Amino acid sequence: MIVSESGFSKIKASITEKIFFGHEPSAELIAILLVYFVQGILGLARLAVSFFLKDELHLNPAEVSALLGIVALPWMIKPLFGFISDGLPIFGYRRRPYLVLSGFLGAIAWVLLATVVHSAWAATLAISLGSLSTAIADVIVDSLVVERARGESVSGAGSLQALSWGASAVGGLITAYFSGALLQQFDTRAIFLITATFPLIVSGVAWLISESPVTERTNWAIVGDQLKQLKQAVTQKSIWLPTAFLFLWQATPTAESSFFYFSTNELDFEPEFLGRVRLVTSIAAIVGIWVFQRFLKAVPFRVIFGWSNVISAVLGLSMLLLVTHANRALGIDDRWFSLGDSLILTVMGQIAFMPVLVLAARLCPPGVEATLFALLMSVVNLSGLVSYEFGALLTHWLGVTDTNFDNLWILVLITNLSTLLPLPLLGWLPGSDSTTTIAEVPPALEADPAKPIGQAFMPNLISVSAGNEAAKGSIE
């Protein structure tokens, strides 16, 4: 069947509207989305890393939680990467060379894990290198999205945000089930080698980025202008108050590492089933993006944060039934219980976390997008480090090990209820009368961000959701 020119135009317009949310699918946009896609597809090794640390390096839950905090350090210094990218071009370019470099670093990190890593310290260094790789790419692609979103209309606010998250979620969806199924067929190091090929895609698509070279003579002017704009921005109450709230919200302790050990050692969940859980949560992430894009873009931040936090905390308490095996007395199978909980909490987590990036990106002035956005996000990532280390301390104090889960219910209770502590400070977020709500934004501040915080800073130990972690941003 021959499609007429007008018919082809209609098909193209439909694809542009339905799939790309109204954005022209240019080579640069495809390159940007591929970077997010790769960050999602790196989840192929997520379960492999979890089992590698547990079974081959024999780390206990507290040690793994502490390790997760350490390897997040590159995300604490994201502003440095943004500062370097914005003010110190390589061969006259601020974006392309850094994407190329990040891809090669990521590939090296996975090859090291597959070959020479045989100790906890070596694993920490290799995973941290992978974390560094993803953090660099994240800063660069964040800035590209922010720059493009500045031309977005108010009615279309949030579309680039949803599109970026969608690309990452699709990547995670494709590898979700296979992350567990492959572990049934191959050892962890073979999966690391397969994963090493994905960062090279980032290096390859870097050349599709449209970028004009800057002259060497302007570098110091750029740096000076950055510092002035950053100083002006970070001293504004409208910026540091919401950032402080987000820090407190994310810094509450996590039971994620302990729950992975519980699900594998106590409940005997095999890798293939954990892959199914990741598949379910990946689908749920896409559902959460759609719900936000379709219904919640105009809802004030306070309402989204408040209600999603309370609902998630209540639902998260249902995990007490699983850790005490009360679900069995109710006739509910462990696997079905875990799947249902993961599905619901992941949807809530996406809904709660989307406005975080929308708000942060809209505060970025021209010329300093990468630096300021990275600064705001690094504060939230720092809170993630606090969350993991605090969780490690609680896990140790409560005596939760790879075989003793007697006090896991206390850990789950604490991690859930602690997420409610920042709620009295909701007033620090923009209210319904603020010009920085999701739908009503001054044109000069229009911008959209990037991707889930910590999504790929390392393959997180995500198996079954533990309490309210999803609503805090622990999203696949």
RADA-V234341 format. One record per run of one state. SS is the DSSP state (H for helix, E for strand, - for the rest). FROM is the first residue (numbers start at 1). TO is the last residue. Records with the same first field share a line. If there is no record, write none. Layout:
SS=FROM-TO / FROM-TO
This chain:
-=1-4 / 19-26 / 57-60 / 72-72 / 77-77 / 88-89 / 91-92 / 94-95 / 116-119 / 150-153 / 157-158 / 186-187 / 196-198 / 209-215 / 235-236 / 251-255 / 267-270 / 297-300 / 317-318 / 324-325 / 330-333 / 363-368 / 398-407 / 419-420 / 429-442 / 446-469 / 473-476
H=5-18 / 27-56 / 61-71 / 73-76 / 78-87 / 96-115 / 120-149 / 154-156 / 159-185 / 188-195 / 199-208 / 216-234 / 237-250 / 256-266 / 271-296 / 301-316 / 319-323 / 326-329 / 334-362 / 369-397 / 408-418 / 421-428 / 443-445 / 470-472
E=90-90 / 93-93
